[in-house]
Amino acid sequence: MTHIERRQQWKARIEAYKASDLSAREFCRQHDITTRQLYYWLRKETLKEQTGNTVQWLSVSLNSQEDTSLSDFLTVKVGPDAIEVRQGFNEKLLLHVVKVLSALC
Protein backbone atom coordinates (compact mmCIF):
# COMPACT_ATOMS: atom_id res chain seq x y z
CA MET A 1 0.00 0.00 0.00
CA THR A 2 1.37 3.39 -0.93
CA HIS A 3 1.67 6.28 1.49
CA ILE A 4 -1.17 8.12 -0.26
CA GLU A 5 -3.44 5.07 -0.13
CA ARG A 6 -2.71 4.62 3.58
CA ARG A 7 -3.57 8.27 4.28
CA GLN A 8 -6.84 7.93 2.34
CA GLN A 9 -7.70 4.73 4.19
CA TRP A 10 -7.12 6.34 7.56
CA LYS A 11 -8.97 9.50 6.59
CA ALA A 12 -12.00 7.34 5.81
CA ARG A 13 -11.56 5.40 9.07
CA ILE A 14 -11.38 8.58 11.12
CA GLU A 15 -14.51 9.96 9.47
CA ALA A 16 -16.29 6.66 10.16
CA TYR A 17 -15.12 6.71 13.79
CA LYS A 18 -16.33 10.27 14.35
CA ALA A 19 -19.72 9.45 12.80
CA SER A 20 -20.11 6.16 14.69
CA ASP A 21 -20.77 7.38 18.24
CA LEU A 22 -18.78 4.33 19.38
CA SER A 23 -16.00 4.39 21.92
CA ALA A 24 -12.52 4.21 20.45
CA ARG A 25 -12.09 0.74 21.91
CA GLU A 26 -15.32 -0.59 20.41
CA PHE A 27 -14.73 1.02 17.02
CA CYS A 28 -11.24 -0.47 16.86
CA ARG A 29 -12.50 -3.89 17.86
CA GLN A 30 -15.14 -3.81 15.13
CA HIS A 31 -12.65 -2.65 12.48
CA ASP A 32 -9.77 -4.88 13.56
CA ILE A 33 -7.35 -2.04 14.32
CA THR A 34 -5.60 -1.05 17.53
CA THR A 35 -6.56 1.97 19.59
CA ARG A 36 -2.93 3.02 19.37
CA GLN A 37 -3.21 3.23 15.57
CA LEU A 38 -6.46 5.18 15.80
CA TYR A 39 -5.07 7.69 18.28
CA TYR A 40 -1.89 8.09 16.20
CA TRP A 41 -3.88 9.02 13.10
CA LEU A 42 -6.30 11.22 15.05
CA ARG A 43 -3.29 13.13 16.41
CA LYS A 44 -1.83 13.47 12.89
CA GLU A 45 -5.15 14.85 11.64
CA THR A 46 -5.36 17.32 14.53
CA LEU A 47 -1.82 18.56 13.91
CA LYS A 48 -2.52 18.83 10.18
CA GLU A 49 -5.63 20.94 10.86
CA GLN A 50 -3.74 23.17 13.30
CA THR A 51 -0.88 23.85 10.93
CA GLY A 52 -2.90 23.87 7.74
CA ASN A 53 -0.40 21.33 6.41
CA THR A 54 1.61 24.09 4.82
CA VAL A 55 5.35 24.37 4.58
CA GLN A 56 6.75 27.75 5.37
CA TRP A 57 10.28 28.69 4.43
CA LEU A 58 12.13 31.23 6.48
CA SER A 59 14.90 33.38 5.14
CA VAL A 60 18.22 33.09 6.90
CA SER A 61 20.93 35.68 6.93
CA LEU A 62 24.29 35.27 8.56
CA ASN A 63 25.96 38.14 10.28
CA SER A 64 29.36 38.65 8.68
CA GLN A 65 30.87 38.87 12.16
CA GLU A 66 29.84 35.33 13.04
CA ASP A 67 32.49 32.65 12.70
CA THR A 68 30.81 29.91 10.66
CA SER A 69 34.07 28.03 10.13
CA LEU A 70 33.60 26.30 13.50
CA SER A 71 30.56 24.42 12.23
CA ASP A 72 31.04 21.65 9.69
CA PHE A 73 27.32 20.97 9.25
CA LEU A 74 23.95 22.68 9.07
CA THR A 75 20.83 21.36 10.79
CA VAL A 76 17.58 21.65 8.81
CA LYS A 77 14.37 21.09 10.77
CA VAL A 78 11.23 19.90 9.00
CA GLY A 79 8.40 19.55 11.51
CA PRO A 80 9.68 17.44 14.40
CA ASP A 81 12.50 15.96 12.29
CA ALA A 82 16.01 17.29 11.82
CA ILE A 83 18.49 16.69 9.01
CA GLU A 84 22.20 17.34 9.25
CA VAL A 85 23.56 18.74 5.99
CA ARG A 86 27.30 18.50 5.54
CA GLN A 87 29.54 20.06 2.93
CA GLY A 88 29.35 18.22 -0.40
CA PHE A 89 25.79 16.94 0.20
CA ASN A 90 23.59 15.58 -2.59
CA GLU A 91 21.15 18.43 -3.37
CA LYS A 92 18.60 16.20 -5.13
CA LEU A 93 18.54 13.76 -2.22
CA LEU A 94 18.05 16.58 0.30
CA LEU A 95 15.20 18.03 -1.76
CA HIS A 96 13.53 14.61 -1.96
CA VAL A 97 13.91 14.00 1.81
CA VAL A 98 12.48 17.44 2.65
CA LYS A 99 9.47 16.85 0.35
CA VAL A 100 8.78 13.46 1.95
CA LEU A 101 9.08 14.84 5.48
CA SER A 102 6.87 17.81 4.59
CA ALA A 103 4.19 15.44 3.30
CA LEU A 104 4.35 13.43 6.52
CA CYS A 105 4.20 16.42 8.87
KAVEN-V671793 format. One record per run of one state. SS is the DSSP state (~ for helix, > for strand, _ for the rest). FROM is the first residue (numbers start at 1). TO is the last residue. If there is no record, write none. Layout:
BEGIN
ss->SS from->FROM to->TO
ss->SS from->FROM to->TO
END
This chain:
BEGIN
ss->_ from->1 to->2
ss->~ from->3 to->20
ss->_ from->21 to->23
ss->~ from->24 to->31
ss->_ from->32 to->34
ss->~ from->35 to->51
ss->_ from->52 to->67
ss->~ from->68 to->70
ss->_ from->71 to->72
ss->> from->73 to->78
ss->_ from->79 to->80
ss->> from->81 to->86
ss->_ from->87 to->90
ss->~ from->91 to->104
ss->_ from->105 to->105
END
